[in-house]
Each structure stands twice: as structure tokens, then as C-alpha cells.
């Protein structure tokens, strides 16, 4: 059973979003500006639509924190939807006098059609509002709490975009936290300036052609102790838990760890990371093809996870669909949309990876107070002789 639990609620154009995080230790210091900064980062990226000009996401903590420190009880966060003012009649939780027309035009690639079938609904809006990626604002808020906890135990999580459309970035195979200091200054959150400029051109070109774009991002974790996760049961393997967390993000269709694609096509001698030992360093590896995971457990090397995102299913030139009321051919729903959200998805990916890693630390080291967690971690590090690396 997970030691941490993250639950979100809310609809895209409803009054707001809610996130509840259970399982954080008492004594964790939170900074409101840092939490809000992650929400702002989720709204970044060339290719975003008009919604981002409306929303100015901010966290409002309503439970579990007093004077900037966690209490050990569930933390509740609210993120208001400013756009609700324009949708209050259509999305009011209570009955309204006006007659609100139903939406009957499901979009290919979205939850619309299957959601109405599953829940016995006649109005597609009852599905699309919750299925919307607007929900990820609540996840990023919860992930920011997990990041604060990880920071307190010496772990940092970053992301960068490696592909948008047909443009791929050329990035160093070995990255450090210092490489990410300015990643958010790129309009597409790319570490390769030339590729970033080409990605912007690709977005502009396909936006004019009424197309949306997918791509890929990478999430890296630094400072992870060896032995998080487990090999003893399938549900405890950390790579499986990371895959599930990232694939739960809207529009993510694939996840890989380390050099998965490369090593699958090569010989075993070039697929694995040989093990070395020195008195001052302890055990170490000179390569990291495994992406920091072996046998479902962290190795102490940087975690490297990549996720692929499909093009968004809401198009300015809609695809063919069927009216679910009449069963007649029709164009899919036209809804306000983005050209691409790969840069933002990377920030959501950080949140989900941070949550899984924070849960792994809570499972392994327990502790009701943050000081208990740190003491257990220090004892473990001494026992295995692990030397934390600078940077």
C-alpha cells in the first residue's frame, strides 16, 4: 500500500480544482511562492491557447499546514478556475433556470465517446470536463508538496523537452542539476537552443495548418538513495510505478527508462552498467544506460525517464465523428485548445515522478516527523556505505 496518497477533484470549467495529499510527515517547511512557481511553470510553453491568458493559478491551502509547516494530517489545496465566471451557468453545481444545450459531438482521441458509454450519459460535457488536462493543475499542486519533501532529503527533480513534432533536441548524455537552471527560459523548455528555435517554427507552421503537435519530454531525478522500490513483488517495482504515473497524464502514450530504445537493438555487453568501487566513492558506475533503475530499484545513479505525448485531440479543423443523439455523421466538437502542451506536460511529469519518489522514501524510511525520516535515511546511508554526490 502506498504511504502517500494524492487525490484530485474538479472540472475544467467548474468552480475550481482540489488536491488532497495524505502521508506527508509533520515538520516539513512549505513556501507559498515555490508552490505557486510550479503552477506558473505548468502554464508555460509556446503553443498554449487562450485559456492560459485567463488563468493565474495560485494555491490556497485549507488544511494540514500551520504557519508554513505540515502537521502530519492530510493537506488540502484549492486552485480556483478564473474562467468559471464565464461558465457559471453551464457548469454550476446546482440546477439553473436556463436550458443548457447538451454536447453530442465526441472528439476522436478523447475520452468523450467511451466516457458517455461507460457512465450512461447523454451529454459529452459531463465527460470532457473531468477528462480535460486542466486537472493536471491539481496534480502539479500536489506534486509541489512531494518536491518539497524530496528537497528536504536531498533529492531534486527536473524535466526538459526532447521532441516536438518532427524536431528532436540534441542534448548531452550526462546531465547535472546545473544544466536545468535556465530551462524554463526556453519557450519550449528545451536544453538545445537550436532545436528550441526549430520547435517554435514547427509549432507556428502546423498551427497555421490547423494541426496540433505531440512530442516527448524527459524527467530526471538526482540524489536518490539506492534501494528505493523493490524486486520482491511486481507492484513494488519502481519502474512500473513510474510508468503508471506518467501514463496517467492526459495524452501520454509511451514511457521509457534510461536508454531503453538503444539497448533493445544492441548486444548485452553494451546494454548494462558495469560496477566499480573506490574507497572514497563507494560503489559507482561509469555509465547509466539503465536510467538509475535495476530490478525495480534505484541504483544511486540519476533517474532518467522519458514520456511520449500524442498530438492533442481537439483540433481547430475538427475530425469526422458521429452525433451521439442522432447517429448521423458530423464534425467533432470545437473547443478552445492549445497547439501543443509538451512543455507543460514535462512539468506535470515532474510532479508525478516526484510523487512516486516521495512515496518510495515514505515507504522505506517511515517517520511521523521529518526529523525521523532524515535520521532513518542517514542510518541507512551509513549501513550501505553510500556517498551522496555533490551536484
Protein Blocks (a to p, Z undefined) as FASTA:
>chain_A
ZZbdcddeddfklnbdcdddehiaehiacdfklmmmmmmmmmgcehiafklmmpccdddd
fehiaehiaehiacddddddfklmmmmmmmgcbdcfbdcdddfbdcehiaklmmmmmnop
abfklmmmmmpmklmmmmmmmmmmmmmmmmmnopacddddfbehjbccdddfbdcfklmm
mmmmpmnlpablklmmmmmmmmmmmmmnopacddddddddehiaehiacfkbmklpmklm
mmmmmmmpghiabdcehjllmmmmmcfklmbccddddfklopadfbdfknopaehiaehi
acdddddddddfbdfbdcddddfklopacddddddddfbfklmmmmmmmmmmmmmmmmmm
mmmngojbfklmmmmmmmmmmmnopacdeZZ
